[in-house]
Amino acid sequence: MNQGVFRPFEGDTFHFRCHKGIACFNQCCAGLNLVLTPYNIRRMKNRLGLRSDDFLDAYTETGVQDRSRFPMVKLKMSEDERRTCPFVTPQGCGIYEDRPAACRLYPLGRAFTAVEGEKEEKEKFFVVNESHCLGFEEDQSWTLKEWLEHEGVKEYNAQNHEWTQIITSSKGLGTQDPTRKYQMFFMASYNLDKFREFVLKSRFLSLFEIPSDLKKEISTNDPALLKLAFRWLKFSLFGEKTLALKT
């Protein structure tokens, strides 16, 4: 971690306020290395009225991040000199109500790991102390709890909890070529529309015991479908008994 930019969050409060009248407005919305979670993608693609495929093609790029064995999707920056975020406008974020969790948390950052059997991640917070940011000089004071609640971060963390368990799991993927499992991970994590088609049009429902009310939900309800996707990934990747096969 670059100690010049990132420093541990210490004490009870910090000062920060971002607004259009500040000289550095929008400068943080460029050159980002912003990993998108399944919940981020669901919110953003629905906001834009796009299918998952179209959103992924237009706004993301895929690679393997440090300390991750699974493919991670990142927000693709524009091809201008500053590599600005594709959603930034002179007035601010164009998808502000559905912006990713990392944008909500800024100027703080969060390091976390999921512990099997626990409902919340172990987490540590740090301050992203970028030299251009003048927001720290503003008079608005926040506690960590106030900031997380104000920015709606806890909802994002809760929605991604099971996925966090998957990407931080140390369980093996078996002895076979993992390529197929990586493909399954990508579809279920990021391409929710394709996963819905997979569930409804393949042998999925004839193989697994899925309650009738859940069958109805997943045809139109994205949150219910995403929860099923995480259960299927735990079953398929690690052999966990999160789904029951029909007998």
N, C-alpha and C positions, 0 to 999 in steps of 0.2 A: 504493500500500500504506500502510495506517495505521501509521505508525512507533510510535505509542503501544502498539499491540497486537502488531504483527508486527516482529520484529527478526531480522537474519541470525544463523544458527547459527555461533557462533565458538568456537574452542578445541576440545578433544578430548572433553569430557564435559559432561553436565548432570545435575542432580538432579531426580528426579521419582518420585512414587509415588501412585497413586490407590487408595483402599480405602473400605469402608463406614464406617469410623470417622472419616473426615475430614469436617469441617464443610461443605465445599462439594460433597460427593458428589452426583452427578447434575445439578449446576447447569449444566454444559457441554452437557447434552443437551436444549437448547431454543433456539429461534430460529435454527435452522441453515439455511444456504444450501448444501446438500450435493448436489452433482452425482453421480449414480450412473452407473457404467460398466456395460458389458454383463456383466462377470464379477460385479460387485456384485449385479446384478439376478438373475443365475442362481443365485447362492448363497442370496440372501434368499428368492426365490419357492420354491425347492426346500425350504428350511428350513420354510417355512410351509405347504408342500403345496398350493401354488396354481399354476394356469396363469398364463402370462405376462400374458394379458389381464386377469385378475382382480387380479393384483398391481399392474399399472400403474394400473388404475382406482381401486383402494382406497388406494394408498400413494404415488402420484407425481403430479407436475404437470410439464407440458412448456413450454419456452420457448427463446428464443435467448439465450445468454450473450454477454457482451462477448468480442470477438475470435474468435467461433465462427460459422461460416456454417451449421452444421448444428443441428437441434433437439437440445437437451440435456434430459435427464430429471432432475428433482430430487426428493428425498424430501419428501413433503408433511407439514408439521407439523400437530399437533392444533390444534383451534380453542379452546384455553383461553387464559388471559391471557398465559402465558409462551410459548405456541406450543411446547409440549414435543414431543419426538420420540415418534412413535406406539409405539415399542418400548421405551421406558424404563419401568422398574418401580421400586418402593421398594428392591428388592434389586440394582438395576443394569440393564444391558442385557438384554432378553428374548431377543435373538438373538445373544448375545455371540460365540459360535464362528463366526458367519457375518456379523458386522458389517462395514460398508463399510470400504474401505481408509483413508479419511480419518479415521475413528474410531480405527482401529488406530494410525495415525501420531501422533495427538494425544498430547502437546502440541506436536508439531512439525508443520510444513506442508511441502509439496513443490511447487516450481515446476519444470516440465519442458518439453522439446520433443523430438520425435523427429526424427532425422536419417536420411534415406533411405540404405539400405545398411548401417546400423549396428544391432547387435543390442540395444543399450541406449540409453535416452534420455539426453540431457544434462540434468542436474538440479542444483538448488540447494535447500538446506533452510533453513527459518527457524523461529524459536520463536514460538508463539502465546501471548503473555504476557498472558492475560486477568486482570483485577484480582481476580476472585473466586476464582481457582484457588490453593489452598494446597498443591497437590502439589509445587510447586517448593521448598517449605520442608522436605520430607521428606528423610531421610538416604540414600535409595537413589540410587546413582550409575550412570550409563550412558554408554557411548560410543555414537556414532551407529550403528556396525555392530551392537553388542549390541542396541540398541533395535529396529532394523529386523528382526533375526533373531528376537527375542523375540516381536514382534507379528505375524510372518508377512507383512510388507509386500511382500517381494520376490516372493513367489508371485503376489500381486495384480498387481504391476507387469508381471511376465512374461506373465501371462495377457492383459493388456490392451495389450501392446506394439504389435501390428499395428493395433489400433483407434486407438491414439494416433497412429500414422503417418497414418491416414486423416483424423482430425480436425485435425491440424496441417499437412496437406499444402497446398502453395500451387498445386497443379495445378488447371487450370480444369475446369469441369463441362460445357463445351460452350456452344453458342449458343442452344439451345432453352430454354424455360421450365423452370427447375430443380425445379418442384414435384414432379414424378414421382420425381426422384432423391432428394429429401428424404424422400418416403414410403418409398422403398426403403431408405434409410439407417435410418429409424426402425424398420422391421420387422426388418431383419437385425441391428441393434444391440441392440434392447430386447425385441422380441417373439419369443423363440426358438421358442415353440410354433407360432406362425403361420408363421415361416420354415420350420420342418420340414414343415408341411403344403404350403407353396408348393413346396418342393423335391420332395417325394414325389408330389404330386397334380397338378402342372402339367407343362408340357413341359420342365422344367429338365433332367431326366436324359436326355431324348432330344436335347437341344441340346448338352450339354457332355460331354466325356470325363471320366467319374468312375470310378476304379477300383472293381472289384466289392467289395473288402473295405471300402472307404470307404462304399459304398452301404449295406452292412449296418450299419456303425457308426452312421451318422447317424440311423438310425431310432430308436435308443435312447440314444446316447452324446452328451450335451450338449457336452462339450469339443470333440469332433470336429466337431460341427455348427457350433459357434461359429467354429472355424478356417475352415470352408468359407464361412461368412457373410462373414468378413473378406476372403477371396480374391474372393468374388463382388462385394463392394462395390468393391474396387480395380479389378476388371474393368469393372463397370457405371458407376461414377462417373468414373473417370479414364482408362479404356481400357487399363489395364495388362494385360500378358499373364500373368495369374495363373491363368486357366482356359483350356483349349483347347476350341474348338468342334469338334463332330463334322463330318467331311467326307463 
